[in-house]
């Protein structure tokens, strides 16, 4: 088993399969984003080899991220190959939903039912303002299709002051008639703009207080390693959660690694890149000893990691979500 410097077992990998995206969300990437060339990305064969090695060391859950994963050619074939790796028991996807609808039957056939849908507004005009693309209808069609196919849907909502805080109750209302989860996420500094991030006014406490003005919230037990604080509402089929992504209250139980589309490893979202697994794979160097070495120097939490790497100009699409 892979373990870090604080005796935490690492069994979860978030793997970006592309840095490309068909949206330009203001909190995620600049309009003039420069994407890497295709030969700089991990190939399908390298991804499979990498995950086979990681599975042999106890990695059992993989979440596919981007950029937008469905912009990678041949994604369904790659997902099928990942599903076949012994030891990988959970395979999930985070998507913006623009291209996803046509792939839902194939995902269901593969047994991939855990889908996180990034959606920060329920208003078409505001969607255009946030994403700088006119794709609201496509995303909503994906959401309705996911629900019709009885997929396990989580809607990820980044809460932004003076942008969408007036929609917290509207998003929460979706859980009344649908067995989905709405996750409200604190805004983070990874917008690719390169400017200083001064913090947030809408933290997880503020978000919960605003929702409580309309709905009674009952705390649910948090699963092991959970990043979200979960709540139910009487009479609602679904639930809500708040993710203290900037407050970082969940760091003590972190069990994950992040791997970028080019193979860079982050042992913490707020930390620097460590080793590059693509380079190790292409050189034939042993992977697990190098990975265990960087884990032995892993920061205890996001605040410590940020002190070690104080300025983070990356786009979230490059980090991998």
Secondary structure by P-SEA (a helix, b strand, c coil): cccccccccccccccccccccccccccccccccccccccccccaaaaaaaaaaaaaacccbbbbbccccccccaaaaaaaaaaacccccbbbbbccccccccaaaaaaaacccbbbbbbccccaaaaaaacccccaaaaaaaaaaaaaaccbbbbbbbccccccccaaaaaaaccccccbbbbbbccccccccccccccccccaaaaaaaaaacbbbbbcccccccccbbbbccccccbbbbbccccccccccccbbbbcccbbbbccccccccccaaaaaaaccccaaaaaaaaaaccccaaaaaaaccccccccccccc
